[in-house]
Structure formats: structure tokens, C-alpha cells
């Protein structure tokens, strides 16, 4: 009843708005389970009506388009079909009171004309300048792909030589700090290692922040060439001990590290942080089944649905056939899809995006790549760490597979550990389950 009275009051106090009053920039802060993200909406007009996009500055994301922008005075509705999100709000003079809906979840989001500041939680683990070690902004070239990677080289001091590691980010375009949800895990890791006598190279993914190249068309194998170029960069630095260069890969980075180690003898050890040990098809299916809470009957149906979709997308059929079969599969599963989407969402648009996403080069490589094949030829020292609350790379599935592969390689020096109660980002957690907007890339 209170909600009804409040909504009625909003409508009574509305002042009619002209098109000009909605055009321009709107600012808000989205609170997702205690983590806050500044969002900036840009609304314009063209001959067909309204167009809009949004930025998430805290995540380094800009220009995400809204596929449908509608003002039915005083109601504003913005649909981002590429990420499965809907923003619905009611306008007053200088405020939009509304809700952001995505992946079956809804979060209040009020937009203002003036700039807003989010309240970032205290993160005592992050280092602050001046650092007690040497830090250098660097660039190195991937000659094979004709791109330049920008990054940071951290040295205990300017002399050396020091053992060194390259930090390899997880999936999705990441900056050198692997920044996500306001956390900067690679900044924290580099700080700790430098204070303990180890040099660290970390760099922005291709096509991200200061690095050139195109991210969207690349696969994990392409990213491996970026890391190889980083290894060569370290070999050319007099401050680095060329006999002690290692790789530390998180998530997808843990898939990339063994690929690089098998391509060059310059890598002397690898550390896998939540690295996969089973084929990507299995990982994707496990991840898909953590998106929603299902009753027993639904869980079985969704499992069949996702498995069939992944099997089609990873098949060796012609790409046109794969897209056709996937589209048909999604359309025949309309009842399952609608339960996952915000109310009133365009199902056909969602299917188009889902088909394109699951058939892009990165996805098809990931589905069909088996990390164990690379690990079965790794004989340098390996450390594999996975949290017991990691629902994206489950420890009970992946660490045993990694151990078996290394045993088959005859590797004499490896350590496998499950870390109690830690999630995919190695944070203490109760369940490890993640509820977040899709634009906040996590893997």
C-alpha cells in the first residue's frame, strides 16, 4: 500500500517535460550488494526519436549503447539488449527515479543532472604512493600481431638482477590492475611481490586502456602472444634475471600461462590462480548453472538447454549452420529464456545477441580448448590455487584435473591447494555466489 501511495504521489507532482529537457547527460550511482558504481547516461535525439548510451567510469567502460530509448512522458525506458538490461524511470524536473533490471535482478537507480560521487568502501589492502620500490611505465610490441602493449614494470630497486613474473588477467577487457568491482588485485599483488624482491610486469589487455589492438576479435591463443612478447621484453631488461621469469595467471590467465610456457623455454615456473583444468565446454556449463536459483524441475531443464546450446556453438559445422541451429534452439526454449529476462524484454533481440556472443572467436576457442593437454607437457614448477567457494572455476573439479595432467607430464615439482572459503577473486566469502550487472565483467 505504501508503494502504491508513493507511486501515485510521484505522478501527481510531475511537471510535463519537453524533449529538450531529457536530452543530455544524467548521472547516478548503482548500489550492487554494497559495491557502488557510477553510471553516466547520454541521451540524444535523431530523426527516429531518442538514442542513448551509458558509461561505467569505475569499470573503465564507455559508450555501451541502449538499443531502444523511449520517452512516454513522464516515463523513460532504456533497453540495452546486448547486456540484457532495462532501465525504467519516472521523470521530474531534474531527477529520474527508476530501477535497473538485469539477469532477473533489480536495483534502484536515481539519475541526476549534476555529477554524483559514489562512496567507495575502504580498501586498506591497496598500496599508496610513494612506494618503497621502483615503478616504471613501459611499452612493448607484439611484432607478430602488430600491436603495442602498455603496462607497468615494478622493481624492488633500479639495480637487480631480480626474479620476475608477468601477471595475466582473466577474461574480458582488463586493465593492468585487473580492476573489477572497484578492486585492483594485480596492483595489490605487484606491491606485495616487489616488497619481497620480485619484479612484476603487468599490462593492459590489447585494445584496452593504453594498449593498442582489437580485443573483441582475439582468442586466448592471441592473448598468449601478448604474454610471449612480455617475456621477450623482460629478457631484454638488465634488471631481470633471465633464468627466473615466471607467469602468474588468474582465471583465463591460468589457461594462457601453460600455453606460453609450452611455447618458450624462457618461462621457469607458473602460478595458476583459479586456472581451469577441464575443457571450456564443461566450465561454461557449470558457470551457466550458477546464474539463477532453480527448483529441481527447472534445474534439469536449464541444464539440458545450456548443454545443447554449448554443444551447438562448439561444433565443427560451418558458422552459418551453427548460428541457424542456435537460433532455432533458443526459439524453441522461449519459456526458459523469458524466465531469465526482465519483464517486457525483446526476446528476438536477446537471441540475436546470445548467438553472436557464443559464436565469436573467443567463445569457440574457449569451448574447444582443453587446458589439460597443455598441462600434460609442463615439467617446470607449478602452483595451482583455487578457492573452495569459487563457483566459476570450482576447485573440486579443476584442481584434480590439473594434478592428474601434471602427474601424466611427469612433473616433479608442483603444488595443488584448495583455499578454504575463498571465492573466484580470492576474497573471503560465505557462498561465492555473484550477483552483479552484466556490464561489470568478472571472469
C-alpha positions, 0 to 999 in steps of 0.5 A: 500500500505504501508503494502504491501511495508513493507511486501515485504521489510521484505522478501527481507532482510531475511537471510535463517535460519537453524533449529538450529537457531529457536530452543530455547527460544524467548521472547516478550511482548503482548500489550492487550488494554494497559495491557502488558504481557510477553510471553516466547516461547520454541521451540524444535525439535523431530523426527516429526519436531518442538514442542513448548510451551509458558509461561505467567510469569505475569499470573503465567502460564507455559508450555501451549503447541502449538499443531502444530509448523511449520517452512516454512522458513522464516515463523513460525506458532504456533497453540495452539488449546486448547486456540484457538490461532495462532501465525504467524511470519516472521523470521530474524536473531534474531527477529520474527515479527508476530501477535497473533490471538485469539477469532477473535482478533489480536495483534502484537507480536515481539519475541526476543532472549534476555529477554524483560521487559514489562512496567507495568502501575502504580498501586498506589492502591497496598500496599508496604512493610513494612506494618503497620500490621502483615503478616504471611505465613501459611499452612493448610490441607484439611484432607478430600481431602488430600491436603495442602493449602498455603496462607497468614494470615494478622493481624492488630497486633500479639495480637487480638482477631480480626474479620476475613474473608477468601477471595475466588477467582473466577474461574480458577487457582488463586493465593492468590492475585487473580492476573489477568491482572497484578492486585492483588485485594485480596492483595489490599483488605487484606491491606485495611481490616487489616488497619481497624482491620480485619484479612484476610486469603487468599490462593492459589487455590489447585494445584496452586502456593504453594498449593498442589492438582489437580485443573483441576479435582475439582468442586466448591463443592471441592473448598468449602472444601478448604474454610471449612478447612480455617475456621477450621484453623482460629478457631484454631488461638488465634488471631481470634475471633471465633464468627466473621469469615466471607467469602468474595467471588468474582465471583465463590467465591460468589457461594462457600461462601453460600455453606460453610456457609450452611455447618458450623455454624462457618461462621457469615456473607458473602460478595458476590462480583459479586456472581451469583444468577441464575443457571450456565446454564443461566450465561454461556449463557449470558457470551457466548453472550458477546464474539463477536459483532453480527448483529441481524441475527447472534445474534439469531443464536449464541444464539440458538447454545450456548443454545443447546450446554449448554443444551447438556453438562448439561444433565443427559445422560451418558458422552459418549452420551453427548460428541457424541451429542456435537460433532455432534452439533458443526459439524453441526454449522461449519459456526458459529464456523469458524466465531469465529476462526482465519483464517486457524484454525483446526476446528476438533481440536477446537471441540475436545477441546470445548467438553472436556472443557464443559464436565469436572467436573467443567463445569457440576457442574457449569451448574447444580448448582443453587446458589439460593437454597443455598441462600434460607437457609442463615439467617446470614448477607449478602452483595451482590455487583455487578457492573452495567457494569459487563457483566459476572455476570450482576447485573440486573439479579443476584442481584434480584435473590439473594434478592428474595432467601434471602427474601424466607430464611427469612433473616433479615439482608442483603444488595443488591447494584448495583455499578454504572459503575463498571465492573466484577473486580470492576474497573471503566469502560465505557462498561465492555466489555473484550477483552483479550487472552484466556490464561489470565483467568478472571472469 
